[in-house]
Amino acid sequence: MIKTALFSLLISFSAIANVPTVESLFRHGSNPDVTANGSSLNLKVEKVLLNLEKPEGLMHDVSGKNNRISDYFKVFFTKTPNDVLKVAQARYAKGDFSITSVEHKVYYSNFTSYSIKANLESLEKGIFFGLIHSLVLNDGSFLVSYLKSLGVPVKLNKELINQEKIQYLNEYKKYLGVISKDRNAKKTEENPLRPNDSTAREKVEKIMNESMYIDTNQVKLARDEGDMIWAIDAGAFQATVSYKNRYVQKVTYKSEGREFEIHCKDYWTVNGTHLLPRFLVVKALNGESYRVELTNLRHYNEKEEDMLKRLKAWDEVLRGKESIDLRPPFLL
């Protein structure tokens, strides 16, 4: 009986794979679930110019004020027991990410999709960190929530779920619990998925054959250079995700005749278990381009006092230092 119930549930949920939602495509489901409460991601950031003569199509741009070829950032995600997400970002002068090379820090004690303003000046940060949140934590809800704040007509999974189908599945689960305890109850208890009344049965069958999620028609199968992809088109926001592995390939946001784009390149196993793009090529709204190399990812368990100790150490290093406030527009 239990096997039958599980089979029924699996059949019901299989619709998700057939018609994925925007949120589910950004879940980065190729990676195992993140069970640790702490994560850190190392970023090497270079301002680049397009150069068609180079095989990779990029060359360094050292026109910035500090004339450094590379800058280094580290982003820390920490979840508290009550699911509050704390985020810290530090900028380093050197790629060894040593505490003495910290130049700047940003800290959010409660990081949500509302932490970044939904305006033209901040949308690059919101979309970039929505993608990073997706890649590091296997969660597409942050990006969808931030896009909603920008007026993009996307919805979270919980807003799209077929409530009638869920109700019938819950009733069926209760029914299985009753008859598993008392076999004779099967004679008196009606199977909610197979009611005796023919009209009611027809209604149940119709609902159970529907998708678990309401289709918004924002996700379609398409081809890109011969490869099957999931194409997302939600007004100002578009994205492509590989069909087989669900790798995010590109996200684009159009605003006032300009485009903010992130291209995900060369997926690799960054820490033995988790796949990430090795590079993000970012085209900012101001026309500048950047190559962001994701050099290291760690998942670990940490106590809140450990996080506070890290913040205090940064403050001690930064005390008396001139503030280095030159950051790409998509970083915090």
C-alpha positions in Angstrom: 0.0 0.0 0.0 2.8 2.4 0.9 4.5 1.6 -2.4 1.3 2.4 -4.3 1.0 5.7 -2.5 4.5 6.7 -3.3 4.0 5.7 -6.9 0.9 7.9 -7.1 2.7 10.8 -5.6 5.6 10.4 -8.0 3.3 10.3 -11.0 1.6 13.4 -9.8 4.9 15.3 -9.3 6.3 14.2 -12.6 4.5 17.0 -14.3 7.0 19.4 -12.8 9.8 18.0 -15.0 7.5 18.2 -18.1 6.6 21.9 -17.6 9.3 23.4 -15.3 8.6 26.8 -13.6 11.0 29.7 -13.6 11.8 29.1 -10.0 12.5 25.4 -10.5 14.8 26.1 -13.4 16.9 28.3 -11.1 17.0 25.7 -8.4 20.3 24.3 -9.9 19.0 20.8 -9.3 22.1 19.1 -10.7 23.7 19.7 -7.4 23.1 17.8 -4.1 21.0 19.5 -1.5 22.9 22.0 0.7 22.6 20.8 4.3 25.2 23.0 5.9 24.2 26.4 7.3 27.3 28.3 6.0 28.6 28.8 2.5 31.4 30.9 1.0 32.2 31.7 -2.6 35.5 33.2 -3.9 35.3 35.5 -6.9 38.1 36.9 -9.1 36.8 39.9 -11.1 38.4 41.4 -14.1 37.2 44.2 -16.3 37.4 43.2 -19.9 36.9 44.4 -23.4 35.7 42.4 -26.4 38.6 41.4 -28.6 37.7 39.3 -31.6 41.3 38.5 -32.4 41.6 36.5 -29.1 40.2 33.0 -29.1 38.3 33.7 -25.9 37.0 37.0 -27.3 38.1 39.0 -24.2 41.1 41.2 -23.2 41.8 43.1 -20.0 40.8 46.6 -19.5 42.9 48.5 -17.0 41.3 51.9 -17.4 39.9 51.9 -13.9 41.2 54.2 -11.2 43.3 51.6 -9.4 44.7 50.2 -12.6 44.6 46.6 -11.2 43.9 43.8 -13.6 42.1 41.7 -11.0 40.0 42.3 -7.9 39.0 39.6 -5.4 35.8 39.2 -3.5 34.5 36.7 -1.1 30.8 36.2 -0.3 29.6 34.5 2.9 26.1 33.1 3.3 25.0 32.1 6.9 21.6 30.7 7.8 20.4 30.9 11.4 18.3 28.2 13.0 15.1 30.3 12.3 16.1 30.5 8.5 17.3 34.1 8.6 20.0 34.5 5.9 23.0 36.7 6.8 25.2 37.8 3.9 28.7 39.4 4.1 30.9 40.4 1.2 34.5 41.4 1.4 36.9 42.8 -1.2 40.5 41.8 -1.0 43.7 43.3 -2.6 45.2 39.9 -3.2 44.0 36.5 -4.4 45.2 34.7 -1.3 42.1 36.2 0.5 44.1 36.8 3.6 42.6 38.8 6.4 45.3 41.5 6.1 44.4 42.2 2.5 40.7 43.1 3.2 39.9 46.5 1.6 36.1 46.8 2.0 33.2 45.0 3.6 29.4 44.9 3.3 27.1 43.1 5.7 23.4 42.3 5.8 22.0 40.8 9.0 18.8 39.7 7.3 19.3 39.3 3.5 16.1 39.0 1.5 14.9 39.9 -2.0 13.9 43.3 -0.5 17.4 44.1 0.8 18.4 45.4 -2.6 16.3 48.2 -4.0 14.1 47.5 -7.0 15.4 50.4 -9.1 17.6 51.0 -12.1 20.7 51.8 -9.9 20.5 48.5 -8.0 18.8 45.9 -10.3 22.2 44.5 -11.5 23.0 43.6 -7.9 19.6 42.0 -7.3 19.8 39.9 -10.5 23.4 38.9 -10.0 22.9 37.9 -6.4 19.7 36.1 -7.3 21.8 34.0 -9.7 24.6 33.5 -7.1 21.9 32.5 -4.5 20.6 29.9 -7.1 24.0 28.5 -7.8 25.3 28.3 -4.2 22.2 27.4 -2.3 20.1 25.6 -4.9 17.3 28.0 -4.5 15.6 30.1 -7.2 13.1 31.8 -5.0 15.3 34.9 -4.3 15.8 35.7 -8.0 12.0 35.2 -8.7 11.1 37.4 -5.7 13.5 40.1 -6.8 12.2 40.0 -10.4 8.7 40.4 -9.0 9.8 43.5 -7.2 11.0 44.9 -10.5 7.5 44.3 -12.0 8.5 41.2 -14.0 5.3 39.0 -14.2 6.9 35.9 -12.7 5.5 33.9 -9.8 6.9 31.7 -7.1 6.1 28.0 -7.1 3.8 28.4 -4.1 1.8 30.9 -6.1 1.5 28.5 -9.0 0.7 25.3 -7.3 -2.5 23.5 -8.2 -4.3 23.7 -4.8 -7.1 21.4 -5.8 -4.6 18.6 -6.7 -2.8 19.1 -3.5 -6.0 18.8 -1.5 -6.9 15.5 -3.2 -3.4 14.2 -2.5 -3.6 15.1 1.1 -7.0 13.4 1.4 -5.6 10.3 -0.3 -2.7 10.3 2.2 -5.2 10.4 5.1 -7.2 7.6 3.5 -4.1 5.4 3.2 -3.3 6.0 6.8 -6.7 4.9 7.9 -6.9 1.7 5.9 -3.3 0.7 6.7 -4.3 0.6 10.4 -7.6 -1.2 9.8 -8.1 -3.4 6.7 -11.8 -3.5 7.2 -11.9 0.3 6.9 -11.6 -0.1 3.2 -15.2 -1.3 3.1 -16.5 1.8 4.7 -14.0 4.5 3.7 -14.3 6.0 0.3 -11.1 6.4 -1.8 -10.9 10.2 -2.4 -9.2 9.5 -5.8 -11.9 7.0 -6.8 -15.2 8.3 -5.5 -18.3 6.2 -6.0 -20.3 9.0 -7.7 -19.4 9.0 -11.4 -19.6 12.8 -11.7 -17.3 13.3 -8.7 -14.9 10.6 -10.1 -14.8 12.4 -13.5 -13.9 15.7 -11.7 -11.1 14.0 -9.7 -9.6 12.3 -12.7 -9.6 15.6 -14.6 -7.8 17.5 -11.8 -5.3 14.6 -11.2 -4.4 14.7 -14.9 -3.5 18.4 -14.6 0.0 19.7 -14.0 1.1 20.2 -10.4 1.8 23.8 -11.4 -0.2 26.2 -13.4 1.6 26.9 -16.7 2.4 30.6 -17.1 3.6 30.0 -20.7 6.9 31.7 -19.8 9.0 28.5 -20.2 9.2 26.8 -23.6 11.4 24.2 -25.2 13.6 25.6 -27.9 16.8 25.0 -29.8 20.1 26.9 -29.5 22.7 25.9 -32.1 21.1 22.5 -32.4 20.9 21.8 -28.6 17.6 21.6 -26.7 17.2 24.3 -24.1 14.5 25.7 -21.8 13.9 29.3 -22.9 12.4 31.7 -20.3 10.6 34.8 -21.7 9.0 36.9 -19.0 8.8 40.4 -20.5 11.9 42.3 -19.5 13.6 39.1 -18.3 14.8 36.3 -20.5 17.0 33.3 -19.7 18.2 30.0 -21.3 18.8 26.8 -19.3 20.2 23.6 -20.7 17.5 20.9 -21.2 19.4 17.9 -19.9 21.5 19.2 -17.0 19.4 22.3 -16.1 22.6 24.5 -16.3 21.8 28.2 -16.5 23.4 29.5 -19.6 22.4 33.1 -19.9 20.1 35.7 -18.2 19.1 39.0 -19.7 17.2 41.9 -18.3 16.2 44.8 -20.6 15.6 48.3 -19.2 15.2 51.6 -20.9 16.8 50.4 -24.1 19.8 48.9 -22.3 20.6 45.2 -21.4 22.2 43.6 -18.4 23.5 40.1 -19.3 25.2 37.3 -17.5 26.7 34.4 -19.5 27.6 31.2 -17.6 30.6 29.5 -19.0 32.4 26.1 -18.5 30.6 24.3 -15.7 33.0 22.3 -13.5 33.0 20.5 -10.2 34.3 23.3 -7.9 34.6 21.4 -4.6 34.2 17.7 -5.4 30.4 17.7 -5.3 29.0 20.9 -6.6 28.9 22.1 -10.1 29.3 25.8 -10.9 30.2 27.8 -14.0 33.9 28.5 -14.0 33.3 32.0 -15.4 30.4 34.5 -15.5 30.8 37.0 -18.3 28.8 40.1 -17.2 27.7 42.9 -19.5 26.6 45.8 -17.3 23.9 48.4 -18.2 26.7 51.1 -18.6 28.3 49.0 -21.4 31.2 47.7 -19.3 32.0 44.0 -19.4 33.5 41.9 -16.7 34.8 38.3 -16.3 34.0 36.8 -12.9 35.9 33.6 -12.1 34.3 31.4 -9.4 37.5 30.0 -7.9 36.2 28.2 -4.8 33.0 27.2 -3.1 32.7 25.9 0.5 29.8 24.6 2.5 30.3 24.2 6.2 28.6 24.5 9.6 29.4 27.5 11.7 28.1 29.2 14.8 26.8 32.7 14.9 29.8 33.7 17.1 32.2 32.5 14.4 30.5 34.8 11.9 30.6 37.8 14.3 34.3 37.1 15.0 35.0 37.3 11.2 33.2 40.6 11.0 35.1 42.0 14.0 38.4 40.9 12.4 37.5 42.8 9.2 36.6 45.9 11.2 40.0 45.8 12.9 41.9 45.5 9.6 39.8 48.3 8.0 40.1 50.7 10.9 42.0 53.7 9.7 42.2 52.5 6.1 41.1 54.7 3.2 37.8 53.2 1.9 38.1 51.4 -1.4 34.6 51.9 -2.8 35.3 51.0 -6.5 33.2 47.9 -7.2 31.4 46.6 -10.3 27.8 47.7 -10.3 26.6 44.1 -9.8 28.4 43.5 -6.5 27.2 44.6 -3.1 
